[in-house]
Amino acid sequence: MSFLKPLTRTPRSRWTTTLRTLATEASTTGAIRDCTRITPPYAKLVSNLEKVKRVLDNRPLTLSEKILYSHLTNPEEVTPVRGQTYLKLSPGKFE
């Protein structure tokens, strides 16, 4: 068994080569972001939803119905019936 060498370990000081520091907050001065391009047209969505609620006799809507019906192209012309009518939607963005 003389051909086996004993395992030697490297010193711990050789393992830590990176310096760890605390996280710092990035400066936001000079970088004012314009969010108008990515903000949905809330006024149009709410008005579409109000028109649909009038057509549906102000019955309570689920969240998914509110989202879908607010994106209708012509909310006055559609009387949505679950499982029977197709909806023409105009979603804002796909990003």
N, C-alpha and C positions, 0 to 999 in steps of 0.2 A: 504494500500500500504506500510505498514511498513515492510513487509517481503522482499521487494526488496532492495538490497544493492547498493549503488552508485558505479559506475565503478572507479577503481583506476588504474592509469597508473604507469608502472615501470619507474624509472629514465632513462634518455637517456644514462647515463654513463654505465649502465649495459648491454646495447645492443652492444656496441663496445668492443668486447673482442679480436679481431684480430688486429694486427699491420700491417698497409699498408706501403709498401716501393716501390721505383721505380725499374723498371726492369733493370737488369745488363746483359752485354754481357758475354757469356760463353767463357772460355778459350779454344783456339784451339791448344795450344802447346802440342806436343806429340801424337796428334790424327790425323795423316795424313791418309786420306782415299784413298784406292786403288780402282779406278773406272774402271779398265780394264775389270772386269767381267760383268759390266752392260752397257758398252759402245758398241753401235752397230758397226758392221764392215762397216764403211762408204765407204771405198775404193771398197769393193765388191758390195755394193748397187749402187754406182755411175757407176761402169763398167757395171753392168746388165742393168741399165737404158740407157746407151749409146748404148748398143747392141740392145735393143728394139726400140730405136728411129731410128736406121739405118734400121731395118726391116719395120718400119712404115713410111719410107720416111721423117723423121724429121718433122712430123706434130706436132703442139703444143699439149701438154698433160695437163689434169687437175691434180690437186694435188692428188686426189684419184687414178688416173691412175698411176701417178709417184710412189706412195707408193706401189700399188699392183704390178706393173711391175718390180720394183726394187727387189721384193722378189721372182721372178720366179726361179724355179730350173734350167731350161735350156732355157735361153732367146733366143738362136739362133734357136731353133727348133720350136718355137711357133709363129704363126701369129694370134694375138688376134683379134677376131671380136666380137663386142658387141652383147650380147644375143645369140651367136651361139657356141662359143668355151669355153671349160673348161680350167682353168688355174691350173697348178701344182705349188703351192706356198710352200716356206719353210720359215716361219716366224722365227725370231731369238729367242725371249723369250716371255713367257706368264706372266711374273711377274707384 
